[in-house]
Amino acid sequence: MKLLIIGAGGVGTSAAKIIERAGAEGDWAEKVVVSDYDKSRAETVANEICGGGKFVAEEINAMDAESIKAVIKKHDIDFTLNACDPRMNYCIFDACLEAGSGYMDCAMTLAKNHPEKPYEMVGSLQGEYQFASSDKWKEAGKMAVVGSGVEPGMANVFAKYAAKHLFDKIDEVNVRDGDNYGNTDSDFGFSVWTTIDECLQPPVIYEKERGWFTTENFSEPEIFNFPCGIGDVEVVNVEHEEVAMIPREIDCNRVTFKYGVPAEFRKKLLTLKEYGLSDKEGTIKVGDAEITPRDFVCKVIPSPVASTLQMTGKGCAGTWVTGWKDGKYRSVYLYQVADNQECIAKYTTNSVVAQTAVGPVIMMELIAKGIWNEPGTFGPDHFDPDPFVERLAAYEFPAGIREMDSEYADMINEQAMLNQLK
């Protein structure tokens, strides 16, 4: 596979480095073109971080379809990884289809709020634009795999794995993300723009009898106990792609996404919203330029990159699935934990973006080897989860599973006790 990575930021850098560290196991990628609007950033990744060889650098404008298509044509690209923020998805997605390249992103196209009842009803869902184009991709004989990072992405695969192996019938799929990060003076662990967007968009919830609907920002707080020493974290509803994706592939009664947004950070975000500084549509004049209020905020808030390099602790991404197995109600949490300082040592990037990058790298290997192969637009929960889960450990991001308190867990414990008594 000849691979194009668009964006030499944290996720693009991590993806390239993960492929490089895989050595011979990464030879499914015969050529990796790392591109960015700032070619020097792409050159740093390709030459300094990955050491050249099959890694080459290009300049690309992710908002210019002709720029994207020219690079795809120049290098005869088979597959493109969009490692940019979601604002650029429309242009990159369409340009790849026109140029005949497969496509993958880590976060789907943006939702639109309901014009009258944004905190009750859905306007349009994340990824709706992309799923609506599935027939075009199918006719072209090409694959577009969307929402393929860690959340969404790995979390979706965990849901599919649970449906295939752990349950006879699914009740709820609840993605839960938390951490115990410390030793940082930044509220942001990755893109400032994207963090503001997912936290201040109306959170979406799915219920089979009701469909998709929205709720207030940071609603339904709960305490969730995360593994590997992270412990109890308060999590709240935020908008996230899994809720729009999972019901398309997995029969279930409810889907939610909750994230550990600290209470003090929530207050800051709501203050931005109150004063109109989170607005991504309108523009304000700053000097001779006109930019959105959110872009202005992104300019004045220091980049989180430097502060996360000193950050300590672990982040956990996972999927909490409940349902029935062998007539008993069961509750299971499937997860992946990454240590920030370990990720920096291995990939030069923090754990948030490294976790995001490993999912698409594994998925691209599966596509390159024909293991995942179906023209059209799909989320990763459309495909067989087993080969993905099996490869996580080989790529240094092993998965874990926690049997939660339930009728099924009681049955297992009782049976274990009886076996010991025998």
N, C-alpha and C positions, 0 to 999 in steps of 0.2 A: 504494500500500500504506500502510495506517495501522499503524504499528509500535509495539509496547510493548517497552521495555527494562527488565527487572527486575534491579535492582542498579546503583547509581551509583558503584561502586568503579572499579578500574583498567580492567577490560575494558569495562564499560558506558560509562565516560567516553570511552575510546578509540573505541568503535564510534560513538558520537554525533559525536565530533569528525571521524572519518574521513568520515562522511556529510556533515557540514557543509563540510569542505574540498573535497569533490567538486563543490560548486556545482551547476550545471545537470545534471551527470552523476549527481548524487544525488537528482534530482527523482522518481525511482521511489518514494521515501519521501515521501509527501505530508504526513504527520504523524508525529512521533516523540515518544512519551510516555516520558520518563525517570522511573523510579520507584525508590524506596528506602524502607526502614523509617524512615530519617531524612530527612524531606522536604527539609530544608535542603541536604543533599548533592545531591539530585535538582535542586533549584533552582539550585545552583551550576553544575551541568553544563548544564542547559537554558538558563539566562539569561546566566551570566557566560562560560562556555567556548564555548557555541554561539550565544549572542546572541539567544535567543528565536526569534521567527518561528514556524516550524513545530515548534519544540521546546518542549514543555510539561512541567511537573513534576507528579508525583503521589506521594502516600504509599501504600506497599503493604507488607503483611506477607507475605513469601515463604513462610512456614510456615502460612498461613491461606488455604485454598482460596477461601473466600467473599470475602476481601479482593481476591484476584487476579481472580476472576470479576466482581466489581463494577467494577473499573477497565476490564476488557475490554469490558463492556457499556456503560459510560459513554462510552467513546471509539470504540465500534464497531471494535475492533481486528481486523485481518486476520491479523497474525502477531506472535508473542511471542518475543523473544530472552531466554533465561535466562542472565544474566551473574552468577549466584550460584555459590557453591561446591556440589559435588555432593550434599551432604546434603539440599539443598532440591529436588533434581530430581524426586523422587517427587510431591511436592505440586504443583509448578508444572506438570509434565507432565500429570498427571491433570486439574488444574483447566482447563488450556487445551483439552483434549479435551471436557470437559463444557461449556465456554463457547463452543465452536465456533471457536477460534483455532488457526491453524497454530502450530507449536512448533519452536524450535531451541535447542540448548545447545552449550556448548564442551567439556564433559566429561560422560560418561554416568553413569547410576546405579551405585552402588558394588557391588563384588564381595563375596562372602562366602567366608571361608576354609573349607577342608575341616576338619571337626571333629577328625579323628584324624591326618591327614598333611598339614598346611598347606603344607609345603615340598616336597611331592611331587605332590599331587593338587589339582585345582581343586574348590572348593565350588560357587560360581556365578560366572559371568563378569561383568565390567563391562558394563552395558547390557542384560543378559539380560532384566530386567524390561521395558525399553522395547521391545525387539524382539518380545517375547511379546505385546505389545499392538498389533502392526501391523494385524491384521485389524479391530480396533475403529476405528482411524484410517481404514482403507480404507472401512469401512462408513459412516463419517461424512463421507467425501469430503474429508478433511483430510490435510495432510502434517506429519510430525514428522521433522526432520532432526537426528540426534543425533551427538555427537562432532565438532563443526564448527568448532573453533578452529584453532590452528596444528598442534599435536600433541595429540590427534588432530584431523583436519580437513584442513588443507592437505597434510600428509604423506600422507594417504590418497588425495587427488586426484593427487598426484605418482605414487603407485603405480599408479593407474588409467591415468594418462597414459603411463607406461612400458609397461604391458601393451598399450595400444592402438597405440602408435607405435614403440616401441624394441625390442621383443622378439617373437619367434615363440612362445617358451615361457619362463615364469618359473621360476627355481629358488628364490631367496630374496628376501624383502622385509625389509630391516633398517633401521628408523628410527634415525637417529643425530643427537644433539643435543649441541652443545658451544659454548663461548664463551671469550673472553679478557677477561672483565670484571675491572675493577680499581677502585681508589680508592673502596672501600666498606668499611664496618666490619660489614656484615650478611652472614650466610650465606644469607639468603633474598632471592630476586628477586621473589617474588609471595607469594600466600597461605601463611601459616605452616602452617595446618591441612592444606591440600592437599599441600604439600611433604612434610610428615611422613607423610601417608597414602600417597602414591605411592612414597615411598622405603622405607617399612617394611612395606608389604604384600608378601606373597610374589610375586616377579616371575613373570609368565606367559610361556611360550614355546609356539609352535605348530609341530608337525611333522605332515605329512600322514599318515604311517604310525602316529603315536602320538596325534594330537589335541592338545588343550591340556593342559599340565602346568605345575607350578611348580618353582621352584628357590630356593636360599638368597638372602638379601638381598645385593645388590652382587656377584653372581657373574659369572664369565667376563670379567674385565677385559681390555680391548684398547686399543691406541692407534689412534685414527682421526685422519687429517689433514683438517682443515676448511679451506675456501677463504677467500679475501678477507683473508688475513693472520692468521687465527686460529691456524692451525697445528695441531700435534699435541696432542691432548687424550686423557687416559685416560677411557674410558667404561665403564659397568657396567650390568648388567641391573637395571631397576626395573619395577614394574608400570605398564602403560600401555594405554589403550584400543585402540590400533591393532592390537595382537595379537589382541584379541577380535573386531575388525571386519573386517580385510582378508581373512582366509580365507573369509568369507561371500560375497565378491564376486570375488575373484581366485584363480584356480587356481595354487597355488604349493606348494613343498615345505617351506618354513620361514618363520616370521615372528618377529622379535625387536624389542625396543626397548631401546636403551642410551643413557644420559645421562651427561654429564660431571659427576659428583658428586665434588668434591675429597676426597682421602683424610681430611683432618682433619675435614671436615664429616661424613663417613661415621661416624667415631668418635663424634662428638657425638650423631648420630641413634641409633646403636646403644646408647649410654649411656642415652638416654631410654627406649629399648625395654627395656633390662635392668632399670631401676628402675620400670617400669610407667607411666612418664609419657606414653607415646604411646597409652595405652589410650583408645579412643573409645566404649567400651560402658559400663563401670562408672562409678560416681560417687563423689566424695569431698565431704565437707562443708567448705566454706570460709565461715566466719562463719555466717550464717543460710541460705546457699544451698548447693545440691548441684549440682556440675558434674562433667564428666568430667575425668580427669587431663590429657588433651590440651587441652581448653578452658582449663584452668588455665595450661598452658604457653603457649598462645596469648595469654593475658592478660599474662603477665610478660615475654615476648619483645617488644621494641620493634617496632612496625610497620615493615616494610621500605620503606615509601613514601619516607620522608625520605632514607634512605641511598642508595636507587637514583637519586634526583635528582642526586646527585653522581657516580654511577658512570660510568666510561668504558669503552669497548670495544664489541665486537660479539657478538651471539648468532646462531647458525646452526641452523636447523631443516631437516632434510632426510631423504630416503629413498634408501637405497642398494639398488639392485635388481640382481640377477644372473640370468643365464639364457642362452638361446641365440638368436642372430640369424643368419640365412643360414648355418646349420650351424656357427657359431663361438660359443664361450662369451664372453659379454659382461658387463661390469660398469659401471654408471652410477650417479652420485650426483646427484639432483635436489634443489635446496635454495633457501632464501630466507634472506638475511642482513640483519639490522637493526642499525643503530648506535644505541646508547642515547641519546647526547646529541642526535642528530638527531631521534629520536622525541619526546623531551621538548620540543624546540623546536617541533615540528609539532603534537603532540597533547596536550601537557602531561603525558604519561604515559611510563613507561619502556618499553624495547623489548620486554620479555617480554610485557606485557599488550597493547601495540600490535600485535605480531605475532599474538597470540591473537585480537584483535578484527577484523582485516582479513578473515579467512576468512569468518566469518558475514556480514559486510557484503556481500561479493561474492555469496555464496550467496543472500542475501535479494534482491539485485537480480535474480539469475537466476530466482528464484521469482516475484518481482513481475512480471517480463516474460514469464512462462510458458515460459521456456527449460528450467528444471527443473520438472517438473510431473507428479507421480504420487502419488496418495493412499496412505498407509501410513506405516510407520516405517522409515527408511533411514539409513545412513551416507552421507557425501558421495561415497564411492567407488562408490556405486550409479549415479551419473549420468555424463553425458558430461563429461570433464575439460577439454575444449578451451576452452569459453567462460570457465571459471574462470581457467585459466592465462593466457589472453589478457588478462584484466582486471587481473592483478596489477600490471603496470607502470603502468597508468592510475591505480591507487590508491596509487602510490608505494612498492610493495613488489615490485620485479621479481624474477623467479625466475632461477636459474642452473642450468647442467648441466655436470657434469664427467665426461668419459670416463675411466674408470679403466683400469689395466693389465689387459689380457686378450688372448685370441686375436683377438677382433674388433678391438680397438684396434691390434694389430700389423698386421692386414690393411689397416685404414684408412691407417696410416702408410706401409706398403709401397706402396699404391696411389698415395698422394700423392707419394711419391718417384718412382715410375715416370712419373707425369704431368708432374713437373718435368723429368725427363730427356728426355721427348718434346719 
